[in-house]
Amino acid sequence: MGTEAANWAYAEDFVEEDRVVLAARDVADQLGCVPVLPGAGRALEVLARAMRATTAVEIGTGAGVSTTYLLRGMAPSGVVTTIDVEPEHHKAARRTLQAAGFAPERARLITGRALDVLPRLTDGGYDIVFIDARKSEYPAYLGHALRLLRVGGLLVIDNALWHGRVADPAQRDQDTTAIRETLRTVREHESLTVAMLTAGDGLLAAIKG
Ligand SMILES: C[S@@+](CC[C@H](N)C(=O)[O-])C[C@H]1O[C@@H](n2cnc3c(N)ncnc32)[C@H](O)[C@@H]1O
């Protein structure tokens, strides 16, 4: 294993995952939805804790792996609004959150297409928006996220490196192009302070100024 790969493996395994998250990963695997990698999950938890977040929007619930990390980091009264188009994924996520010991009122699960649901959420009402659903829709999610975040709120985008494709100019498929466009918009936005975190498959983090 080269140094880079060894460092990456070490960083991803640095904090062991508990049985609730590992079980949710198995379910996600069966459902065919890919959860955040361990390093990205842990980074989400730390960021949510640093924000003392009480309100978050998650776009792409899956089986609830990232939802669990978010809620673990958020204030004890914190509520995550999490959107997914697949009812089966929401059923699985509900079970994950219950197994993790969260009261049902801590998660508002809205089943539907993100671009139909997001316009119904309150402007400036959220401490965190986490984007992890359909890659080709990332540019549109970003527009909503910037509207939904309060000033000082945190935007987090998963798969910012998209398995090495974003950094490779030869990759021009729709998903890669959409992620690249989203990253560029964030980087060039005058009121965002941005950092590319290399945890997991890349987490772009930005504070709304
Ligand atoms: C990568 S998975 C999310 C994984 C989750 N964040 C985690 O870490 O456990 C992407 C999810 O987005 C959902 N999805 C795909 N297209 C969507 C859309 N247009 N609107 C809402 N959800 C969508 C899929 O059903 C899937 O559960």
PDBQT file of the ligand as one rigid body, heavy atoms in Angstrom, charges set to zero:
ROOT
HETATM    1  C1  LIG A 301     -25.978   8.491  -1.130  1.00  0.00    +0.000 C 
HETATM    2  S1  LIG A 301     -27.557   8.039  -0.540  1.00  0.00    +0.000 S 
HETATM    3  C2  LIG A 301     -27.669   8.927   0.985  1.00  0.00    +0.000 C 
HETATM    4  C3  LIG A 301     -26.869   8.325   2.059  1.00  0.00    +0.000 C 
HETATM    5  C4  LIG A 301     -27.061   8.968   3.425  1.00  0.00    +0.000 C 
HETATM    6  N1  LIG A 301     -26.798  10.389   3.396  1.00  0.00    +0.000 N 
HETATM    7  C5  LIG A 301     -26.133   8.308   4.436  1.00  0.00    +0.000 C 
HETATM    8  O1  LIG A 301     -24.975   8.713   4.544  1.00  0.00    +0.000 OA
HETATM    9  O2  LIG A 301     -26.570   7.360   5.088  1.00  0.00    +0.000 OA
HETATM   10  C6  LIG A 301     -28.569   9.031  -1.575  1.00  0.00    +0.000 C 
HETATM   11  C7  LIG A 301     -30.031   9.003  -1.203  1.00  0.00    +0.000 C 
HETATM   12  O3  LIG A 301     -30.678  10.019  -1.977  1.00  0.00    +0.000 OA
HETATM   13  C8  LIG A 301     -31.940   9.554  -2.355  1.00  0.00    +0.000 C 
HETATM   14  N2  LIG A 301     -32.349  10.292  -3.558  1.00  0.00    +0.000 N 
HETATM   15  C9  LIG A 301     -31.971  10.113  -4.847  1.00  0.00    +0.000 A 
HETATM   16  N3  LIG A 301     -32.555  11.014  -5.644  1.00  0.00    +0.000 NA
HETATM   17  C10 LIG A 301     -33.320  11.797  -4.848  1.00  0.00    +0.000 A 
HETATM   18  C11 LIG A 301     -34.161  12.908  -5.065  1.00  0.00    +0.000 A 
HETATM   19  N4  LIG A 301     -34.330  13.410  -6.296  1.00  0.00    +0.000 N 
HETATM   20  N5  LIG A 301     -34.788  13.451  -4.019  1.00  0.00    +0.000 NA
HETATM   21  C12 LIG A 301     -34.610  12.962  -2.755  1.00  0.00    +0.000 A 
HETATM   22  N6  LIG A 301     -33.839  11.907  -2.493  1.00  0.00    +0.000 NA
HETATM   23  C13 LIG A 301     -33.181  11.330  -3.507  1.00  0.00    +0.000 A 
HETATM   24  C14 LIG A 301     -31.760   8.048  -2.586  1.00  0.00    +0.000 C 
HETATM   25  O4  LIG A 301     -32.988   7.380  -2.451  1.00  0.00    +0.000 OA
HETATM   26  C15 LIG A 301     -30.731   7.699  -1.527  1.00  0.00    +0.000 C 
HETATM   27  O5  LIG A 301     -31.344   7.202  -0.364  1.00  0.00    +0.000 OA
ENDROOT
TORSDOF 0
